[in-house]
């Protein structure tokens, strides 16, 4: 009988992170899952060795797909999705982690809300540094603590939730297709946006059950894509937005776009004038006080 949840993990030559990720998965109170690790062009035997030293539960429920050469992060994700058997899917990045009750809470929510396409956990960012095999925590902060829900209007600005926080129904891929393999990055932003266009999503709980580990100084295999590949993110984001803008103009014409651009420019200019006036008003008492002091000491 197939498991309820299929967990897909992509990795390449990061055994320290995979070891922690396997502990995260193995500690889940919900145990009806399978794990598919896609080794995307990593050194032979590295992933097998890490899995071999993990708990019996993890070993017996893990399958490894090995790509002789790296195909890319979204090709790797799609390979895992294609091999998955569960009705529910989640991408567990190899350097992130979950609270033990995350899968249980997500599975229960989706059982109780059959109309929902998926569910999102609130996220806590964990800042860390790796030295050899040691991962040292530097601090934590909430990700988007003021957000009331993963909203489509906010998703237009930037991705509101990372893959590890999103448990979704497999049928979404039947409706939307797989992750876009033409994109070097932000494939999750594109997919999540299309999901939100289909229907609303909710947060599981006010407290975060997902930990998004980030290493500000990490480079090479230690890097997070949002930091180490920030230029790829910036460029891909701009090109995607330009493509969508072109489609809008092709459908609706340039009139509305030109009107709103003009109004936005006028608003920006008005804000600059208002800020300059406020700044001048705030500095006026200081200038008067300075002149009084100067005149006093010059006597």
HELIX and SHEET records of a PDB file:
HELIX    1   1 UNK A   15  UNK A   26  1                                  12    
HELIX    2   2 UNK A   46  UNK A   52  1                                   7    
HELIX    3   3 UNK A   56  UNK A   60  1                                   5    
HELIX    4   4 UNK A   73  UNK A   83  1                                  11    
HELIX    5   5 UNK A  102  UNK A  112  1                                  11    
HELIX    6   6 UNK A  152  UNK A  155  1                                   4    
HELIX    7   7 UNK A  163  UNK A  165  5                                   3    
HELIX    8   8 UNK A  171  UNK A  176  1                                   6    
HELIX    9   9 UNK A  187  UNK A  198  1                                  12    
HELIX   10  10 UNK A  220  UNK A  222  5                                   3    
HELIX   11  11 UNK A  225  UNK A  228  1                                   4    
HELIX   12  12 UNK A  230  UNK A  252  1                                  23    
HELIX   13  13 UNK A  255  UNK A  298  1                                  44    
SHEET    1   A 6 UNK A  62  UNK A  67  0                                        
SHEET    2   A 6 UNK A  33  UNK A  40  1                                        
SHEET    3   A 6 UNK A   5  UNK A  11  1                                        
SHEET    4   A 6 UNK A  88  UNK A  91  1                                        
SHEET    5   A 6 UNK A 166  UNK A 169 -1                                        
SHEET    6   A 6 UNK A 118  UNK A 120 -1                                        
SHEET    1   B 4 UNK A  97  UNK A  98  0                                        
SHEET    2   B 4 UNK A 210  UNK A 214 -1                                        
SHEET    3   B 4 UNK A 123  UNK A 131  1                                        
SHEET    4   B 4 UNK A 134  UNK A 143 -1                                        
END                                                                             
